[in-house]
Every structure is written in C-alpha cells, then in structure tokens.
Amino acid sequence: MPTDPRRLAILLAVHRAGGVHAAADVLRVTPSAVSQQIARLEAEEGVQVLDRGPRGVTLTPAGRVFAESAERIEAELVDARKAIATLAGEVSGRVTVAAFRTAIRAVVGPASTVVEERHPGVELVIEELEPAVALRRLRAGEADIVLLERDEDADATVPRGVRDTVLLEEPWRLVVPAAVAIPTQLDDLRGALWVGAEPGTAADRALGRVATLLGERVRTRHQYYDFDVALSLVAAGQGVAMLPALALQGEIPPGVGVVTVPGLGSRRLVARHRATRREPGPAVAAVLDVLLGVAGGIELA
C-alpha cells in the first residue's frame, strides 16, 4: 500500500510543533485526530515513528526518514504552485521584506498569510533587521521593501531612486509605573523622569519634540531600542516612556499604566522600496498592496 502523504504531513507538523497538542493547534484539528493519523501511519508502515516520553515526543530514526520525505514533498508542491501561477500569467517572484520586530508582528507576519493565499507564485522572505542594516540591503538590491518608523515631525526627504509609502499612522501612548500619578495633559509631564530611547529612533525624536512643547530639557535614565525593554524598565519604576500604539497590542506587564495624553503626536510606519522605470515590479507591487491592506485593517487600542 502506498504511503499516504497526508499522514506524512501530520508527522512533519508534530515534529515542527514539538508535540501532538501543539501540532493539533497548528492544523486546527483535535489532538486525538493527530494521534489517530500517526497510529495509522505506524500500522501501515510497520515501524514506530515517534518516541513518546514524559517530556513530549521525538522522531525515531524511521520517523526522521518520513519527516524528511514530507519536507521534500512540501517543497515540490510549493515549486509546482509557483510554476502553475507563472503559466497562468499570475504574479510571481521572490520579494524580500526587511523590518523591525513590532512591524513584523503586527503587519508583515499577517501579510505573509494573505500573500500566500492571493499570490501563490510569490515567494515572500521576511528578515528582522535594524533600519540601518535594512536600508543597506535595499541599496544593494538584497531587499525589496524596508519598513521604517518615523515621528510625525521627521524630515520626510526621500533619496532619489526610492519611494516611501505610508502604511499606518499610529498615536504615541504614555506608559507609566503604577506609583506615578496618571497625567491627563502635557503639562503634567513637567519634571518627569523618562526612560530614554536610542538616539536617532522615532521615539527619541518624539521625546525631543515633546521637550520642545514643554519648554524644558527632559531628564532621562537608561536607554532602550526594543519596546519590550522599555516596558520592563517602566514596570520596574525607572521612569515614564512614550511608545507607539502597535507596541502595546500585546500583553502589558503588571504595574504599567497606558495613558492617552493629548499632544504626544503620532508615529508613521513607512514602506520604502526602489522606484525606477522597472521597479517596483509586479511581485513587489502586489506585496505592497497587501501590506497596505493589512495595516489599514489594524484596530489600535
């Protein structure tokens, strides 16, 4: 009897997810359904494919052989879909998107699913990179789209040969430790101790803008680049901070309050890409369109 490739796919899901229950979540089936398919695979092939222990499951030598076969089948199906898309005149090609963590989590990651559904001939590659590195890759032709952040008062001058597309404009929020009185207006922030942002970032420019509005030089302590680090420092009572709304979409640490204060302004999420007679090509344009759609559908708290 030929091996059922569907059961191989389930075995591969168990291997990648690290367990039957995790694989069931990924496949959107019950754990018992996954276990039944694995049991049938073992019965049909006459070999054990999983070692089941108190800490989870691992592949047996035979299981590794089947999982490797499943990966090859998966890769061949992807190539086949791309080839069919090309024959049908659909958009195809490789598009590399370089972005920072917040943008990947909120926009690029969800967009990847949409690209797979709408444009099976497009191979989307996502890279988590700092903006300076991402821009170098764009100039070198090694990245096609780079996601950048920009405070509302940032210089919008764009170099020749590239174009910026604003995906999203999101408000800055104030995050404060539990022991700090909740401010209701900008003047309440006079004399506050701030958690400092890395120089040159949108958060650093935004804080400088707020300092100008307050008419004082703000006091800062520490320095962060990652927004999760800023939240941890605020939770530890080290100061207040300004974070974009996207950075606050997940779980907020205990002891941290999120406040809307008029006058903090907004941050722009921008997609930069090459703009020449030949670029952006159809594949890059298709991905840009999906990014715009996903960003436009985000509901900001």
ZAMARGU-4260 file (C-alpha; in steps of 0.2 Angstrom, whole numbers, plus 5000, padded with zeros to 4 digits):
<rodrens>
0) 5000/5000/5000 | 5007/5017/4995 | 5012/5029/5010 | 4998/5042/5012 | 5007/5059/5010
5) 4993/5067/5021 | 4999/5057/5036 | 5017/5062/5032 | 5012/5080/5033 | 5004/5077/5050
10) 5020/5069/5056 | 5030/5084/5050 | 5018/5095/5059 | 5021/5086/5075 | 5040/5087/5073
15) 5040/5105/5069 | 5027/5110/5083 | 5036/5099/5096 | 5021/5088/5101 | 5004/5081/5097
20) 4994/5095/5105 | 5004/5109/5098 | 5003/5101/5080 | 4984/5100/5083 | 4983/5118/5086
25) 4993/5122/5070 | 4982/5110/5060 | 4966/5116/5068 | 4961/5098/5072 | 4959/5089/5089
30) 4974/5080/5097 | 4965/5063/5095 | 4964/5066/5076 | 4983/5069/5075 | 4986/5054/5086
35) 4975/5043/5076 | 4984/5048/5060 | 5001/5044/5067 | 4995/5027/5074 | 4988/5023/5056
40) 5005/5028/5048 | 5014/5017/5060 | 5002/5002/5057 | 5003/5004/5039 | 5022/5005/5038
45) 5026/4993/5052 | 5038/5005/5061 | 5037/5017/5075 | 5039/5035/5070 | 5038/5043/5087
50) 5046/5040/5104 | 5034/5045/5117 | 5041/5051/5134 | 5036/5061/5149 | 5043/5077/5141
55) 5035/5075/5124 | 5038/5066/5108 | 5053/5064/5097 | 5056/5056/5080 | 5063/5039/5079
60) 5076/5035/5065 | 5062/5029/5054 | 5051/5045/5059 | 5066/5056/5053 | 5066/5047/5036
65) 5047/5050/5034 | 5048/5068/5040 | 5062/5072/5028 | 5052/5065/5014 | 5037/5075/5019
70) 5048/5091/5018 | 5053/5086/5001 | 5035/5084/4995 | 5031/5100/5003 | 5045/5109/4994
75) 5040/5101/4977 | 5022/5106/4980 | 5027/5124/4983 | 5038/5124/4967 | 5023/5117/4957
80) 5011/5130/4963 | 5024/5144/4958 | 5026/5136/4941 | 5007/5135/4938 | 5005/5153/4944
85) 5018/5158/4931 | 5009/5148/4917 | 4993/5156/4921 | 5001/5173/4920 | 4999/5177/4938
90) 5011/5187/4948 | 5027/5178/4953 | 5044/5181/4960 | 5054/5182/4976 | 5051/5198/4987
95) 5062/5201/5002 | 5054/5212/5016 | 5066/5219/5030 | 5058/5226/5045 | 5059/5228/5064
100) 5050/5217/5077 | 5035/5227/5080 | 5031/5229/5061 | 5034/5211/5058 | 5022/5206/5072
105) 5008/5217/5068 | 5009/5219/5049 | 5022/5209/5040 | 5018/5192/5048 | 4999/5193/5045
110) 5003/5200/5027 | 5013/5184/5023 | 4997/5173/5025 | 4987/5185/5013 | 5001/5184/5001
115) 5002/5165/5001 | 4983/5165/4998 | 4982/5178/4984 | 4998/5176/4976 | 5005/5158/4977
120) 5018/5162/4964 | 5026/5175/4975 | 5040/5169/4987 | 5040/5181/5002 | 5056/5182/5013
125) 5055/5191/5029 | 5071/5197/5038 | 5071/5205/5055 | 5084/5219/5054 | 5088/5236/5061
130) 5084/5250/5050 | 5102/5255/5045 | 5106/5237/5040 | 5089/5235/5031 | 5092/5251/5021
135) 5110/5245/5016 | 5102/5229/5009 | 5089/5239/5000 | 5103/5249/4992 | 5112/5234/4987
140) 5097/5226/4979 | 5097/5212/4993 | 5080/5218/5000 | 5065/5224/4990 | 5054/5233/5004
145) 5060/5240/5020 | 5049/5245/5034 | 5054/5261/5044 | 5047/5271/5058 | 5046/5290/5058
150) 5040/5303/5070 | 5027/5315/5064 | 5040/5329/5063 | 5054/5319/5055 | 5062/5325/5039
155) 5052/5317/5025 | 5065/5319/5012 | 5067/5303/5002 | 5083/5299/4992 | 5082/5298/4973
160) 5078/5281/4966 | 5067/5275/4981 | 5049/5279/4986 | 5040/5279/5003 | 5023/5273/5006
165) 5014/5277/5022 | 5006/5261/5029 | 5000/5267/5045 | 4999/5282/5057 | 4998/5277/5075
170) 4997/5288/5091 | 5011/5288/5104 | 5005/5282/5121 | 5012/5286/5138 | 5017/5271/5149
175) 5019/5275/5167 | 5023/5265/5183 | 5009/5261/5195 | 5017/5273/5208 | 5016/5288/5196
180) 5001/5299/5196 | 4991/5297/5180 | 4994/5313/5169 | 4979/5320/5159 | 4988/5334/5150
185) 5005/5338/5143 | 5009/5350/5157 | 5008/5336/5169 | 5024/5329/5162 | 5035/5343/5168
190) 5049/5337/5178 | 5045/5319/5174 | 5059/5306/5173 | 5059/5297/5157 | 5066/5281/5151
195) 5077/5286/5136 | 5076/5279/5118 | 5091/5276/5107 | 5097/5291/5098 | 5090/5293/5081
200) 5075/5282/5083 | 5057/5289/5081 | 5054/5288/5100 | 5069/5298/5103 | 5064/5311/5090
205) 5046/5311/5098 | 5053/5314/5115 | 5063/5329/5109 | 5048/5336/5101 | 5038/5334/5117
210) 5053/5343/5127 | 5051/5357/5115 | 5032/5358/5118 | 5036/5358/5137 | 5049/5371/5135
215) 5062/5361/5146 | 5075/5348/5144 | 5068/5332/5149 | 5078/5321/5162 | 5081/5303/5155
220) 5088/5287/5163 | 5094/5272/5154 | 5092/5269/5135 | 5081/5256/5125 | 5079/5251/5107
225) 5067/5237/5109 | 5050/5242/5116 | 5048/5227/5127 | 5064/5233/5136 | 5056/5250/5138
230) 5040/5242/5146 | 5051/5231/5158 | 5060/5247/5164 | 5044/5256/5166 | 5037/5241/5176
235) 5052/5242/5187 | 5048/5261/5191 | 5063/5268/5182 | 5053/5281/5173 | 5039/5285/5160
240) 5041/5282/5142 | 5032/5285/5125 | 5028/5270/5115 | 5018/5268/5098 | 5001/5260/5099
245) 5007/5245/5090 | 5020/5241/5103 | 5006/5240/5116 | 4995/5227/5106 | 5001/5213/5116
250) 5001/5209/5135 | 5006/5224/5146 | 5017/5220/5161 | 5009/5221/5178 | 5012/5238/5186
255) 5012/5248/5170 | 4998/5260/5165 | 4995/5265/5147 | 4988/5283/5145 | 4982/5294/5131
260) 4989/5311/5133 | 4984/5325/5120 | 4999/5332/5112 | 5010/5317/5111 | 5008/5316/5092
265) 5010/5301/5081 | 5022/5288/5073 | 5021/5284/5055 | 5025/5266/5048 | 5033/5268/5031
270) 5037/5255/5017 | 5052/5260/5007 | 5056/5252/4990 | 5065/5256/4974 | 5056/5267/4962
275) 5064/5266/4944 | 5057/5263/4927 | 5057/5245/4930 | 5053/5245/4949 | 5043/5241/4958
280) 5039/5225/4948 | 5023/5216/4949 | 5028/5205/4963 | 5034/5219/4974 | 5019/5230/4970
285) 5007/5215/4975 | 5016/5213/4992 | 5015/5232/4995 | 4996/5232/4991 | 4994/5218/5004
290) 5004/5227/5017 | 4993/5242/5015 | 4978/5232/5017 | 4984/5223/5032 | 4990/5239/5040
295) 4973/5248/5036 | 4964/5235/5045 | 4973/5236/5061 | 4962/5242/5076 | 4973/5252/5088
300) 4969/5252/5106
</rodrens>
